[in-house]
């Protein structure tokens, strides 16, 4: 993995300015994600400042869980209310293979730390693929039931060129997963919403919710109200398209006055909505049109 030069990434102060611009425009929810946001030096201070923004109703986090053993309690104090933890398998050897370097034991400790910290909700995000980990669907649901966690199963998105597997062959739809889970745990549809694209189900004998994020099988673009800002300062208007605006350049072209920077960013955000695509066009049978990977985009 190659890290970007520091001058090419947003400073924590610049991220805070962008956060202020969004909240002043009426955005009420911000999620910190990655890559892995918790490896950034000073991230706790950033969460404190973002969590204190006027108009922000919810500050949430998506993480791989590796840093939570020593950070969960401080993140809760800093204003994080809900947390998503990426976990695709409960098998240590498989986890290391899928993540290349990950330690499942460390992530399990992170989940325990998050539970002890008392977040409002903790959700597991899992991507299951045929021939790799689809046999763990029910095990993952059971794991969440035992700990009082929610879980969302996410269809793999064709971002970036890979050679580990054939996406068309390994694709596992939400409908297939749901049928597998319902052989053990009947699922009841709900109207629950968390501001994201998950379609949630409940179980009669558990408080845990099971969600499905289905960019292929049940396109949700018509309900999308999200944009993403990358660590390089690109405002991405769609996960599945390259439409973007360079907020870093706009910030650094402005004079030193913070209010002027915020006003310029707000103008850019409002103008960018005119080029937000109607929908993505994921195609599993062709080379991906989006060459960036999820770890350069944010979930």
C-alpha positions as CSV (number, residue, x, y, z in Angstrom):
1,X,0.0,0.0,0.0
2,X,1.3,3.4,-0.9
3,X,0.4,6.4,1.2
4,X,-0.2,9.9,-0.3
5,X,2.2,12.7,0.4
6,X,0.9,14.9,3.3
7,X,0.4,17.9,1.0
8,X,-2.0,16.0,-1.1
9,X,-4.4,15.2,1.7
10,X,-6.8,17.4,3.6
11,X,-5.5,18.6,7.0
12,X,-7.7,18.1,10.0
13,X,-8.5,21.8,10.0
14,X,-9.6,21.6,6.3
15,X,-11.9,18.6,7.1
16,X,-13.4,20.6,9.9
17,X,-14.1,23.6,7.6
18,X,-15.7,21.3,5.1
19,X,-17.8,19.8,7.9
20,X,-18.9,23.3,8.9
21,X,-19.9,24.1,5.4
22,X,-22.1,21.1,5.1
23,X,-23.8,21.6,8.4
24,X,-24.4,25.3,7.6
25,X,-26.2,24.1,4.4
26,X,-28.5,21.9,6.5
27,X,-26.6,18.5,6.5
28,X,-27.4,16.9,9.8
29,X,-25.4,13.6,9.6
30,X,-21.7,13.1,9.0
31,X,-19.9,9.7,8.8
32,X,-16.2,9.3,9.2
33,X,-15.0,6.3,7.1
34,X,-12.1,5.2,4.9
35,X,-9.9,3.2,4.4
36,X,-9.5,3.2,8.1
37,X,-10.2,6.6,9.6
38,X,-8.8,5.7,13.1
39,X,-5.2,5.5,12.0
40,X,-5.2,9.2,11.3
41,X,-3.2,11.1,13.9
42,X,-5.4,13.6,15.7
43,X,-8.7,11.9,14.7
44,X,-10.1,12.1,18.3
45,X,-9.7,15.9,18.2
46,X,-11.4,16.0,14.9
47,X,-14.4,14.0,16.1
48,X,-14.7,16.3,19.1
49,X,-14.9,19.4,16.8
50,X,-17.2,17.8,14.3
51,X,-19.5,16.5,17.0
52,X,-19.8,20.0,18.4
53,X,-21.0,21.5,15.0
54,X,-24.2,23.5,15.2
55,X,-27.0,21.7,13.4
56,X,-25.3,18.2,13.4
57,X,-27.7,15.6,14.7
58,X,-25.5,12.6,14.3
59,X,-21.8,11.8,14.0
60,X,-21.1,8.2,13.0
61,X,-18.1,6.0,12.2
62,X,-17.2,3.1,9.9
63,X,-14.1,1.2,10.9
64,X,-12.3,-2.1,10.6
65,X,-12.3,-2.3,14.4
66,X,-8.6,-2.8,14.8
67,X,-8.1,0.5,16.7
68,X,-11.2,0.2,18.9
69,X,-9.6,-1.6,21.8
70,X,-7.8,1.6,22.9
71,X,-10.0,4.2,21.2
72,X,-13.7,3.1,21.7
73,X,-14.3,4.9,25.0
74,X,-12.7,8.1,23.8
75,X,-14.7,8.1,20.6
76,X,-17.9,7.8,22.5
77,X,-16.9,10.7,24.7
78,X,-15.9,12.7,21.5
79,X,-19.5,12.5,20.2
80,X,-19.6,9.3,18.1
81,X,-23.1,7.8,18.6
82,X,-23.3,4.9,16.2
83,X,-20.5,2.7,14.8
84,X,-20.2,0.3,11.9
85,X,-17.5,-2.4,12.0
86,X,-16.5,-4.2,8.8
87,X,-16.4,-8.0,9.4
88,X,-16.7,-10.5,6.5
89,X,-15.8,-13.7,8.3
90,X,-15.5,-15.2,11.8
91,X,-12.7,-17.6,10.8
92,X,-9.2,-16.3,11.7
93,X,-7.3,-17.8,8.8
94,X,-10.0,-16.7,6.3
95,X,-10.0,-13.2,7.8
96,X,-6.3,-12.9,7.3
97,X,-6.6,-14.1,3.7
98,X,-9.4,-11.7,2.9
99,X,-7.8,-8.7,4.5
100,X,-4.2,-9.7,3.7
101,X,-2.9,-8.5,7.1
102,X,-5.8,-8.4,9.4
103,X,-6.0,-10.0,12.9
104,X,-9.5,-11.3,13.7
105,X,-8.6,-11.5,17.4
106,X,-7.9,-7.8,17.4
107,X,-11.2,-7.0,15.7
108,X,-13.1,-9.1,18.2
109,X,-11.4,-7.2,21.0
110,X,-12.5,-4.0,19.3
111,X,-16.1,-5.2,19.2
112,X,-16.0,-6.0,22.9
113,X,-14.5,-2.5,23.5
114,X,-17.3,-0.9,21.5
115,X,-19.9,-2.7,23.5
116,X,-18.3,-1.7,26.7
117,X,-18.2,2.0,25.6
118,X,-22.0,2.0,25.2
119,X,-22.6,3.3,21.7
120,X,-26.2,3.8,20.7
121,X,-26.0,1.1,18.1
122,X,-23.2,-1.1,16.7
123,X,-23.6,-2.6,13.3
124,X,-21.5,-5.2,11.4
125,X,-21.0,-4.7,7.7
126,X,-20.3,-7.9,5.7
127,X,-19.6,-8.6,2.1
128,X,-20.2,-12.2,1.2
129,X,-19.0,-13.8,-2.0
130,X,-19.7,-17.2,-3.6
131,X,-16.8,-19.5,-3.2
132,X,-15.2,-17.4,-0.5
133,X,-17.3,-16.8,2.6
134,X,-21.0,-17.3,1.6
135,X,-21.2,-20.3,4.0
136,X,-20.9,-17.9,7.0
137,X,-24.2,-16.0,6.5
138,X,-26.1,-17.6,9.3
139,X,-23.0,-17.7,11.5
140,X,-22.6,-14.0,11.2
141,X,-26.3,-13.4,12.0
142,X,-26.0,-15.7,15.1
143,X,-22.8,-13.8,16.2
144,X,-24.7,-10.5,16.1
145,X,-27.8,-12.0,17.8
146,X,-25.6,-13.2,20.7
147,X,-24.0,-9.8,21.2
148,X,-27.0,-7.6,20.5
149,X,-25.5,-6.1,17.3
150,X,-27.2,-5.3,13.9
151,X,-25.8,-6.5,10.6
152,X,-25.9,-5.4,7.0
153,X,-24.9,-7.6,4.1
154,X,-23.6,-5.6,1.2
155,X,-23.4,-6.8,-2.4
156,X,-19.9,-6.3,-3.8
157,X,-19.5,-3.2,-5.8
158,X,-17.3,-3.3,-8.9
159,X,-14.9,-0.6,-7.9
160,X,-11.2,-0.9,-9.0
161,X,-9.6,-3.6,-11.1
162,X,-8.9,-6.9,-9.2
163,X,-7.5,-10.3,-9.9
164,X,-8.4,-12.2,-6.8
165,X,-11.7,-13.4,-8.1
166,X,-14.2,-13.0,-11.0
167,X,-16.9,-10.6,-9.8
168,X,-19.6,-12.1,-12.1
169,X,-18.9,-15.6,-10.8
170,X,-18.6,-14.7,-7.1
171,X,-21.5,-12.3,-7.0
172,X,-24.0,-13.2,-4.3
173,X,-27.3,-11.3,-4.4
174,X,-29.2,-10.0,-1.4
175,X,-32.2,-12.2,-2.3
176,X,-30.0,-15.3,-2.3
177,X,-28.6,-14.4,1.1
178,X,-32.0,-13.6,2.5
179,X,-33.3,-17.1,1.5
180,X,-30.3,-18.7,3.2
181,X,-30.8,-16.8,6.5
182,X,-34.6,-17.4,6.5
183,X,-34.0,-21.2,6.6
184,X,-32.9,-20.6,10.2
185,X,-34.2,-17.2,11.1
186,X,-37.5,-15.9,9.5
187,X,-37.1,-12.3,8.6
188,X,-39.9,-9.7,9.0
189,X,-39.7,-6.5,6.9
190,X,-39.5,-3.2,8.8
191,X,-39.7,0.5,7.9
192,X,-36.6,1.3,9.9
193,X,-34.2,3.8,8.3
194,X,-30.8,5.0,9.4
195,X,-30.2,7.5,6.6
196,X,-28.5,4.9,4.4
197,X,-29.5,2.4,1.7
198,X,-30.1,-0.7,3.9
199,X,-33.4,-2.5,3.8
200,X,-33.9,-3.8,7.3
201,X,-35.6,-6.9,8.7
202,X,-36.2,-8.0,12.2
203,X,-36.5,-11.4,13.9
204,X,-39.3,-12.3,16.4
205,X,-36.8,-13.6,19.0
206,X,-34.1,-11.0,18.8
207,X,-33.6,-7.2,18.9
208,X,-30.8,-7.5,16.3
209,X,-31.7,-6.2,12.8
210,X,-30.6,-7.7,9.5
211,X,-30.1,-5.3,6.6
212,X,-29.3,-5.7,3.0
213,X,-27.6,-3.1,0.8
214,X,-28.3,-4.1,-2.8
215,X,-26.7,-1.8,-5.5
216,X,-27.1,-4.5,-8.1
217,X,-30.3,-6.4,-7.4
218,X,-32.4,-3.6,-5.9
219,X,-31.0,-0.3,-7.2
220,X,-31.5,2.5,-4.6
221,X,-30.2,5.5,-6.5
222,X,-33.6,7.2,-6.6
223,X,-33.4,7.5,-2.8
224,X,-29.8,8.5,-2.6
225,X,-29.1,11.7,-0.6
226,X,-25.4,11.1,0.1
227,X,-22.1,12.6,-1.1
228,X,-18.6,11.7,-0.1
229,X,-15.4,13.7,0.5
230,X,-12.2,11.8,-0.1
231,X,-9.0,12.4,1.9
232,X,-7.7,14.3,-1.1
233,X,-10.6,16.7,-0.9
234,X,-12.6,15.4,-3.9
235,X,-16.4,15.8,-3.4
236,X,-17.7,12.6,-5.0
237,X,-21.4,12.9,-6.0
238,X,-21.9,9.2,-6.7
239,X,-20.2,6.1,-5.5
240,X,-20.6,4.5,-9.0
241,X,-19.5,7.5,-11.1
242,X,-16.5,9.8,-11.4
243,X,-18.5,13.1,-11.1
244,X,-16.6,15.2,-8.6
245,X,-15.5,18.6,-7.4
246,X,-12.0,19.5,-6.1
247,X,-12.8,21.0,-2.7
248,X,-9.1,21.0,-1.7
249,X,-8.2,23.3,-4.6
250,X,-11.1,25.6,-3.7
251,X,-10.0,25.7,0.0
252,X,-6.4,26.4,-0.8
253,X,-7.1,29.1,-3.3
254,X,-9.0,31.2,-0.8
255,X,-7.4,33.8,1.5
256,X,-6.7,32.9,5.1
257,X,-10.1,34.0,6.5
258,X,-12.0,30.9,7.6
259,X,-15.5,32.4,6.8
260,X,-14.4,33.1,3.3
261,X,-13.2,29.5,2.9
262,X,-16.5,28.2,4.3
263,X,-18.5,30.4,1.9
264,X,-16.5,29.2,-1.1
265,X,-17.0,25.6,-0.1
266,X,-20.7,26.1,0.4
267,X,-21.0,27.7,-3.1
268,X,-19.2,24.7,-4.6
269,X,-21.4,22.2,-2.8
270,X,-24.6,23.8,-4.0
271,X,-23.3,24.1,-7.6
272,X,-22.2,20.5,-7.6
273,X,-25.7,19.2,-7.1
274,X,-26.4,20.0,-10.7
275,X,-24.0,17.3,-11.8
276,X,-25.0,14.6,-9.3
277,X,-25.7,11.6,-11.5
278,X,-29.2,10.1,-11.7
279,X,-27.8,6.6,-11.0
280,X,-24.8,4.3,-11.3
281,X,-24.5,1.6,-14.0
282,X,-22.6,-1.3,-12.4
283,X,-21.9,-4.2,-14.8
284,X,-20.3,-7.3,-13.4
285,X,-19.5,-8.8,-16.8
286,X,-17.2,-5.9,-18.0
287,X,-14.1,-4.2,-16.7
288,X,-15.1,-1.7,-14.0
289,X,-15.6,1.8,-15.2
290,X,-14.6,3.2,-11.8
291,X,-10.9,2.5,-11.2
292,X,-10.7,3.8,-7.6
293,X,-11.1,1.3,-4.8
294,X,-13.5,1.6,-1.8
295,X,-10.5,2.3,0.5
296,X,-9.9,5.5,-1.6
297,X,-13.6,6.4,-1.6
298,X,-15.2,5.7,1.8
299,X,-18.2,3.7,2.6
